[in-house]
């Protein structure tokens, strides 16, 4: 079990980096790059081969970040057509993914999975997660969700990337712990939280116009999760947030 914060974690030839919120960069050993929900980027980020967008909230989908990692080879999938229209100006090589639907983009199989909470802003049918089959590995990127019954159907998962909190307490850490134990991945990567040592956000452009993702989550320390997975065989990766906000 990883107990120290690291810039990245490697599993079966795939490198995982957490840029912040739910923006994860996955890089295969052949250089193939996937971004999820890009709203934070580090300096000179590599271009994406594939971009996946789970839903339309501004802490998951911002067109300026999509544009900066996109080139002529990039393919993109989102849950809903309206999310594509909001996030992507040029819809070439872009498609939707419905719940339970499997598509093939750039040689990667992508299946839409349910993502919702019992109350609050994450209503069933408004967003999704993704089951990503890359280089023979199964990666579950959950999107904004709490524990769901549909997670019981996820089998043989190599890596599971799940949120551990939100700003309305509809994504509860204890529910995510239970979810991970049900899924039984080899590797669990916590995302969608603000590190305890990061400054609090400041309203600059008006609360309803802000794009600072810290307004949409809260401070949590993922190291507090480690005792819950002792003896389970599940590796927990504590990744350093690569993009720090002031």
C-alpha positions in Angstrom: 0.0 0.0 0.0 1.3 3.4 -1.0 1.5 5.6 2.2 3.5 8.5 0.8 2.3 11.1 -1.6 3.7 10.6 -5.1 3.5 12.6 -8.3 2.3 9.5 -10.2 1.7 5.8 -9.8 2.4 3.0 -12.3 0.4 -0.1 -12.8 0.7 -2.6 -15.6 2.4 -0.2 -18.0 0.0 2.7 -17.4 1.1 5.9 -15.6 -1.6 7.8 -13.6 -1.2 11.5 -12.7 -3.7 13.6 -10.8 -3.8 17.2 -12.0 -6.7 18.2 -9.6 -10.4 17.7 -9.1 -11.3 14.8 -11.4 -8.7 15.6 -14.1 -6.5 12.5 -14.4 -3.9 11.9 -17.1 -3.2 8.3 -18.0 -0.2 7.5 -20.2 0.4 4.1 -21.6 3.9 2.8 -22.1 3.6 3.5 -25.9 2.8 7.1 -25.2 -0.9 7.0 -25.7 -2.5 9.7 -23.5 -6.0 9.9 -22.0 -7.4 12.9 -20.0 -10.6 12.7 -17.9 -12.7 15.8 -17.2 -9.9 18.4 -18.0 -10.3 21.6 -15.9 -6.8 21.8 -14.6 -3.6 21.4 -16.6 0.1 21.6 -15.8 2.7 23.5 -17.8 3.1 22.2 -21.4 0.8 19.2 -21.0 1.1 16.6 -23.7 -1.6 16.5 -26.3 -4.4 14.0 -25.7 -5.1 11.0 -27.8 -8.5 10.6 -26.0 -10.5 13.0 -23.8 -13.4 11.7 -21.7 -16.1 14.1 -20.2 -18.6 12.7 -17.7 -20.9 15.7 -17.2 -21.3 19.5 -17.7 -20.5 21.0 -14.3 -17.7 23.6 -14.6 -15.4 21.6 -12.3 -15.5 18.8 -14.9 -15.9 20.5 -18.3 -14.3 23.7 -19.5 -13.8 24.3 -23.3 -10.5 26.3 -22.9 -8.9 23.3 -21.2 -10.2 20.8 -23.8 -8.9 23.0 -26.6 -5.4 23.3 -25.2 -4.8 19.5 -25.1 -6.5 18.8 -28.4 -5.0 18.4 -31.9 -6.0 16.7 -35.1 -5.5 13.2 -33.8 -7.4 13.7 -30.5 -10.7 11.9 -30.1 -13.3 12.8 -27.5 -16.3 11.2 -25.9 -18.9 12.7 -23.6 -22.1 11.5 -22.0 -24.5 13.9 -23.6 -24.7 15.8 -26.8 -25.3 19.1 -25.1 -22.1 18.6 -23.0 -20.2 18.2 -26.3 -21.6 21.4 -27.7 -20.6 23.3 -24.5 -17.1 21.8 -24.1 -16.0 21.3 -27.7 -16.1 23.9 -30.5 -15.1 21.6 -33.3 -17.1 18.4 -33.1 -14.9 16.4 -35.5 -13.9 13.0 -34.0 -16.3 13.5 -31.1 -19.1 11.2 -30.0 -21.5 10.5 -27.2 -21.5 7.5 -24.9 -24.8 6.3 -23.2 -25.1 4.2 -20.1 -24.3 0.6 -21.0 -23.1 1.5 -24.5 -19.6 0.4 -25.5 -17.8 2.3 -28.2 -14.3 2.1 -29.7 -12.2 5.2 -30.0 -8.6 5.2 -31.0 -8.4 1.5 -30.2 -9.8 2.0 -26.6 -13.1 0.4 -25.6 -15.2 2.8 -23.5 -18.5 1.9 -21.8 -20.8 4.4 -20.1 -21.5 3.6 -16.4 -24.1 5.0 -14.0 -23.0 7.9 -11.9 -25.4 9.6 -9.4 -26.1 10.4 -5.8 -29.2 10.0 -3.7 -29.8 13.7 -3.5 -28.2 17.0 -4.6 -26.8 18.0 -8.0 -25.8 14.6 -9.4 -29.1 13.2 -10.6 -29.3 9.8 -12.3 -29.3 10.3 -16.0 -27.4 13.6 -16.0 -23.9 12.2 -15.9 -21.9 9.1 -16.2 -18.7 7.3 -15.4 -16.5 5.3 -17.8 -15.2 1.8 -18.0 -12.0 2.1 -20.0 -10.3 -0.9 -21.6 -6.8 0.2 -22.5 -4.0 -2.2 -23.4 -5.8 -5.1 -21.9 -6.4 -3.3 -18.7 -9.8 -2.3 -17.2 -9.9 1.2 -15.6 -13.0 2.5 -13.9 -13.4 6.3 -13.9 -16.4 6.9 -11.7 -17.4 10.5 -12.5 -19.4 12.3 -9.8 -21.1 9.5 -7.9 -21.7 7.9 -4.6 -22.2 4.2 -3.9 -24.6 2.7 -6.5 -26.1 -0.7 -6.9 -24.7 -0.9 -10.4 -21.1 -1.0 -9.1 -21.8 -4.6 -8.1 -21.5 -5.4 -11.8 -18.0 -4.1 -12.2 -15.6 -7.1 -12.3 -11.9 -7.6 -12.8 -11.1 -3.9 -12.4 -7.4 -3.0 -12.5 -7.7 0.6 -11.4 -10.6 2.5 -9.9 -10.7 6.3 -9.8 -13.4 7.6 -7.5 -14.3 10.9 -5.9 -14.1 11.0 -2.1 -16.2 14.1 -1.3 -18.1 17.1 -2.7 -19.3 20.5 -1.4 -22.8 19.3 -0.5 -22.0 16.1 1.4 -23.9 14.0 -1.2 -20.6 12.2 -2.0 -19.7 10.7 1.4 -16.3 9.3 2.0 -17.7 6.3 3.9 -19.9 5.4 1.0 -16.9 5.5 -1.4 -14.9 3.3 0.9 -17.7 0.7 0.7 -17.9 1.2 -3.0 -14.2 0.4 -3.5 -14.5 -2.7 -1.4 -17.4 -3.9 -3.6 -15.5 -3.2 -6.8 -12.3 -4.8 -5.5 -9.8 -3.1 -7.9 -6.1 -3.8 -7.7 -5.5 0.0 -7.4 -7.7 2.7 -6.0 -7.0 6.4 -6.8 -8.9 9.0 -4.7 -9.8 12.2 -6.6 -12.3 15.1 -6.4 -11.1 16.8 -3.2 -8.9 19.7 -2.1 -5.7 18.9 -0.3 -5.7 20.2 3.3 -2.7 22.5 2.7 -4.1 24.3 -0.3 -5.5 27.9 0.3 -9.2 28.4 0.4 -10.7 29.8 -2.8 -11.7 33.4 -3.1 -14.7 34.7 -5.0 -13.3 36.9 -7.8 -15.8 36.9 -10.6 -19.1 36.3 -8.7 -20.1 33.0 -7.2 -22.2 31.9 -10.1 -19.5 32.7 -12.6 -16.5 31.1 -10.7 -14.6 28.3 -12.3 -12.4 27.5 -9.3 -13.0 23.8 -8.7 -12.3 24.2 -4.9 -15.8 25.7 -4.6 -17.3 22.4 -5.7 -15.5 20.1 -3.3 -13.9 20.4 0.2 -10.7 19.7 2.0 -10.0 16.0 2.7 -6.8 14.0 3.5 -6.9 10.8 1.5 -4.3 9.3 3.9 -7.2 8.9 6.3 -8.6 6.2 4.0 -5.6 3.9 4.3 -6.6 2.0 7.5 -9.9 1.0 5.9 -8.1 -0.9 3.2 -5.6 -2.8 5.3 -5.8 -6.5 4.6 -8.1 -6.1 1.6 -5.4 -6.5 -1.1 -6.4 -3.1 -2.6 -3.6 -0.7 -3.2 -4.4 2.9 -2.4 -2.5 5.6 -4.3 -2.0 8.9 -2.6 -1.3 11.2 -5.6 0.1 14.7 -5.2 -2.1 17.3 -6.9 0.1 18.6 -9.7 -1.7 21.8 -10.3 -1.9 24.0 -7.2 -4.2 27.0 -6.9 -3.4 30.2 -5.0 
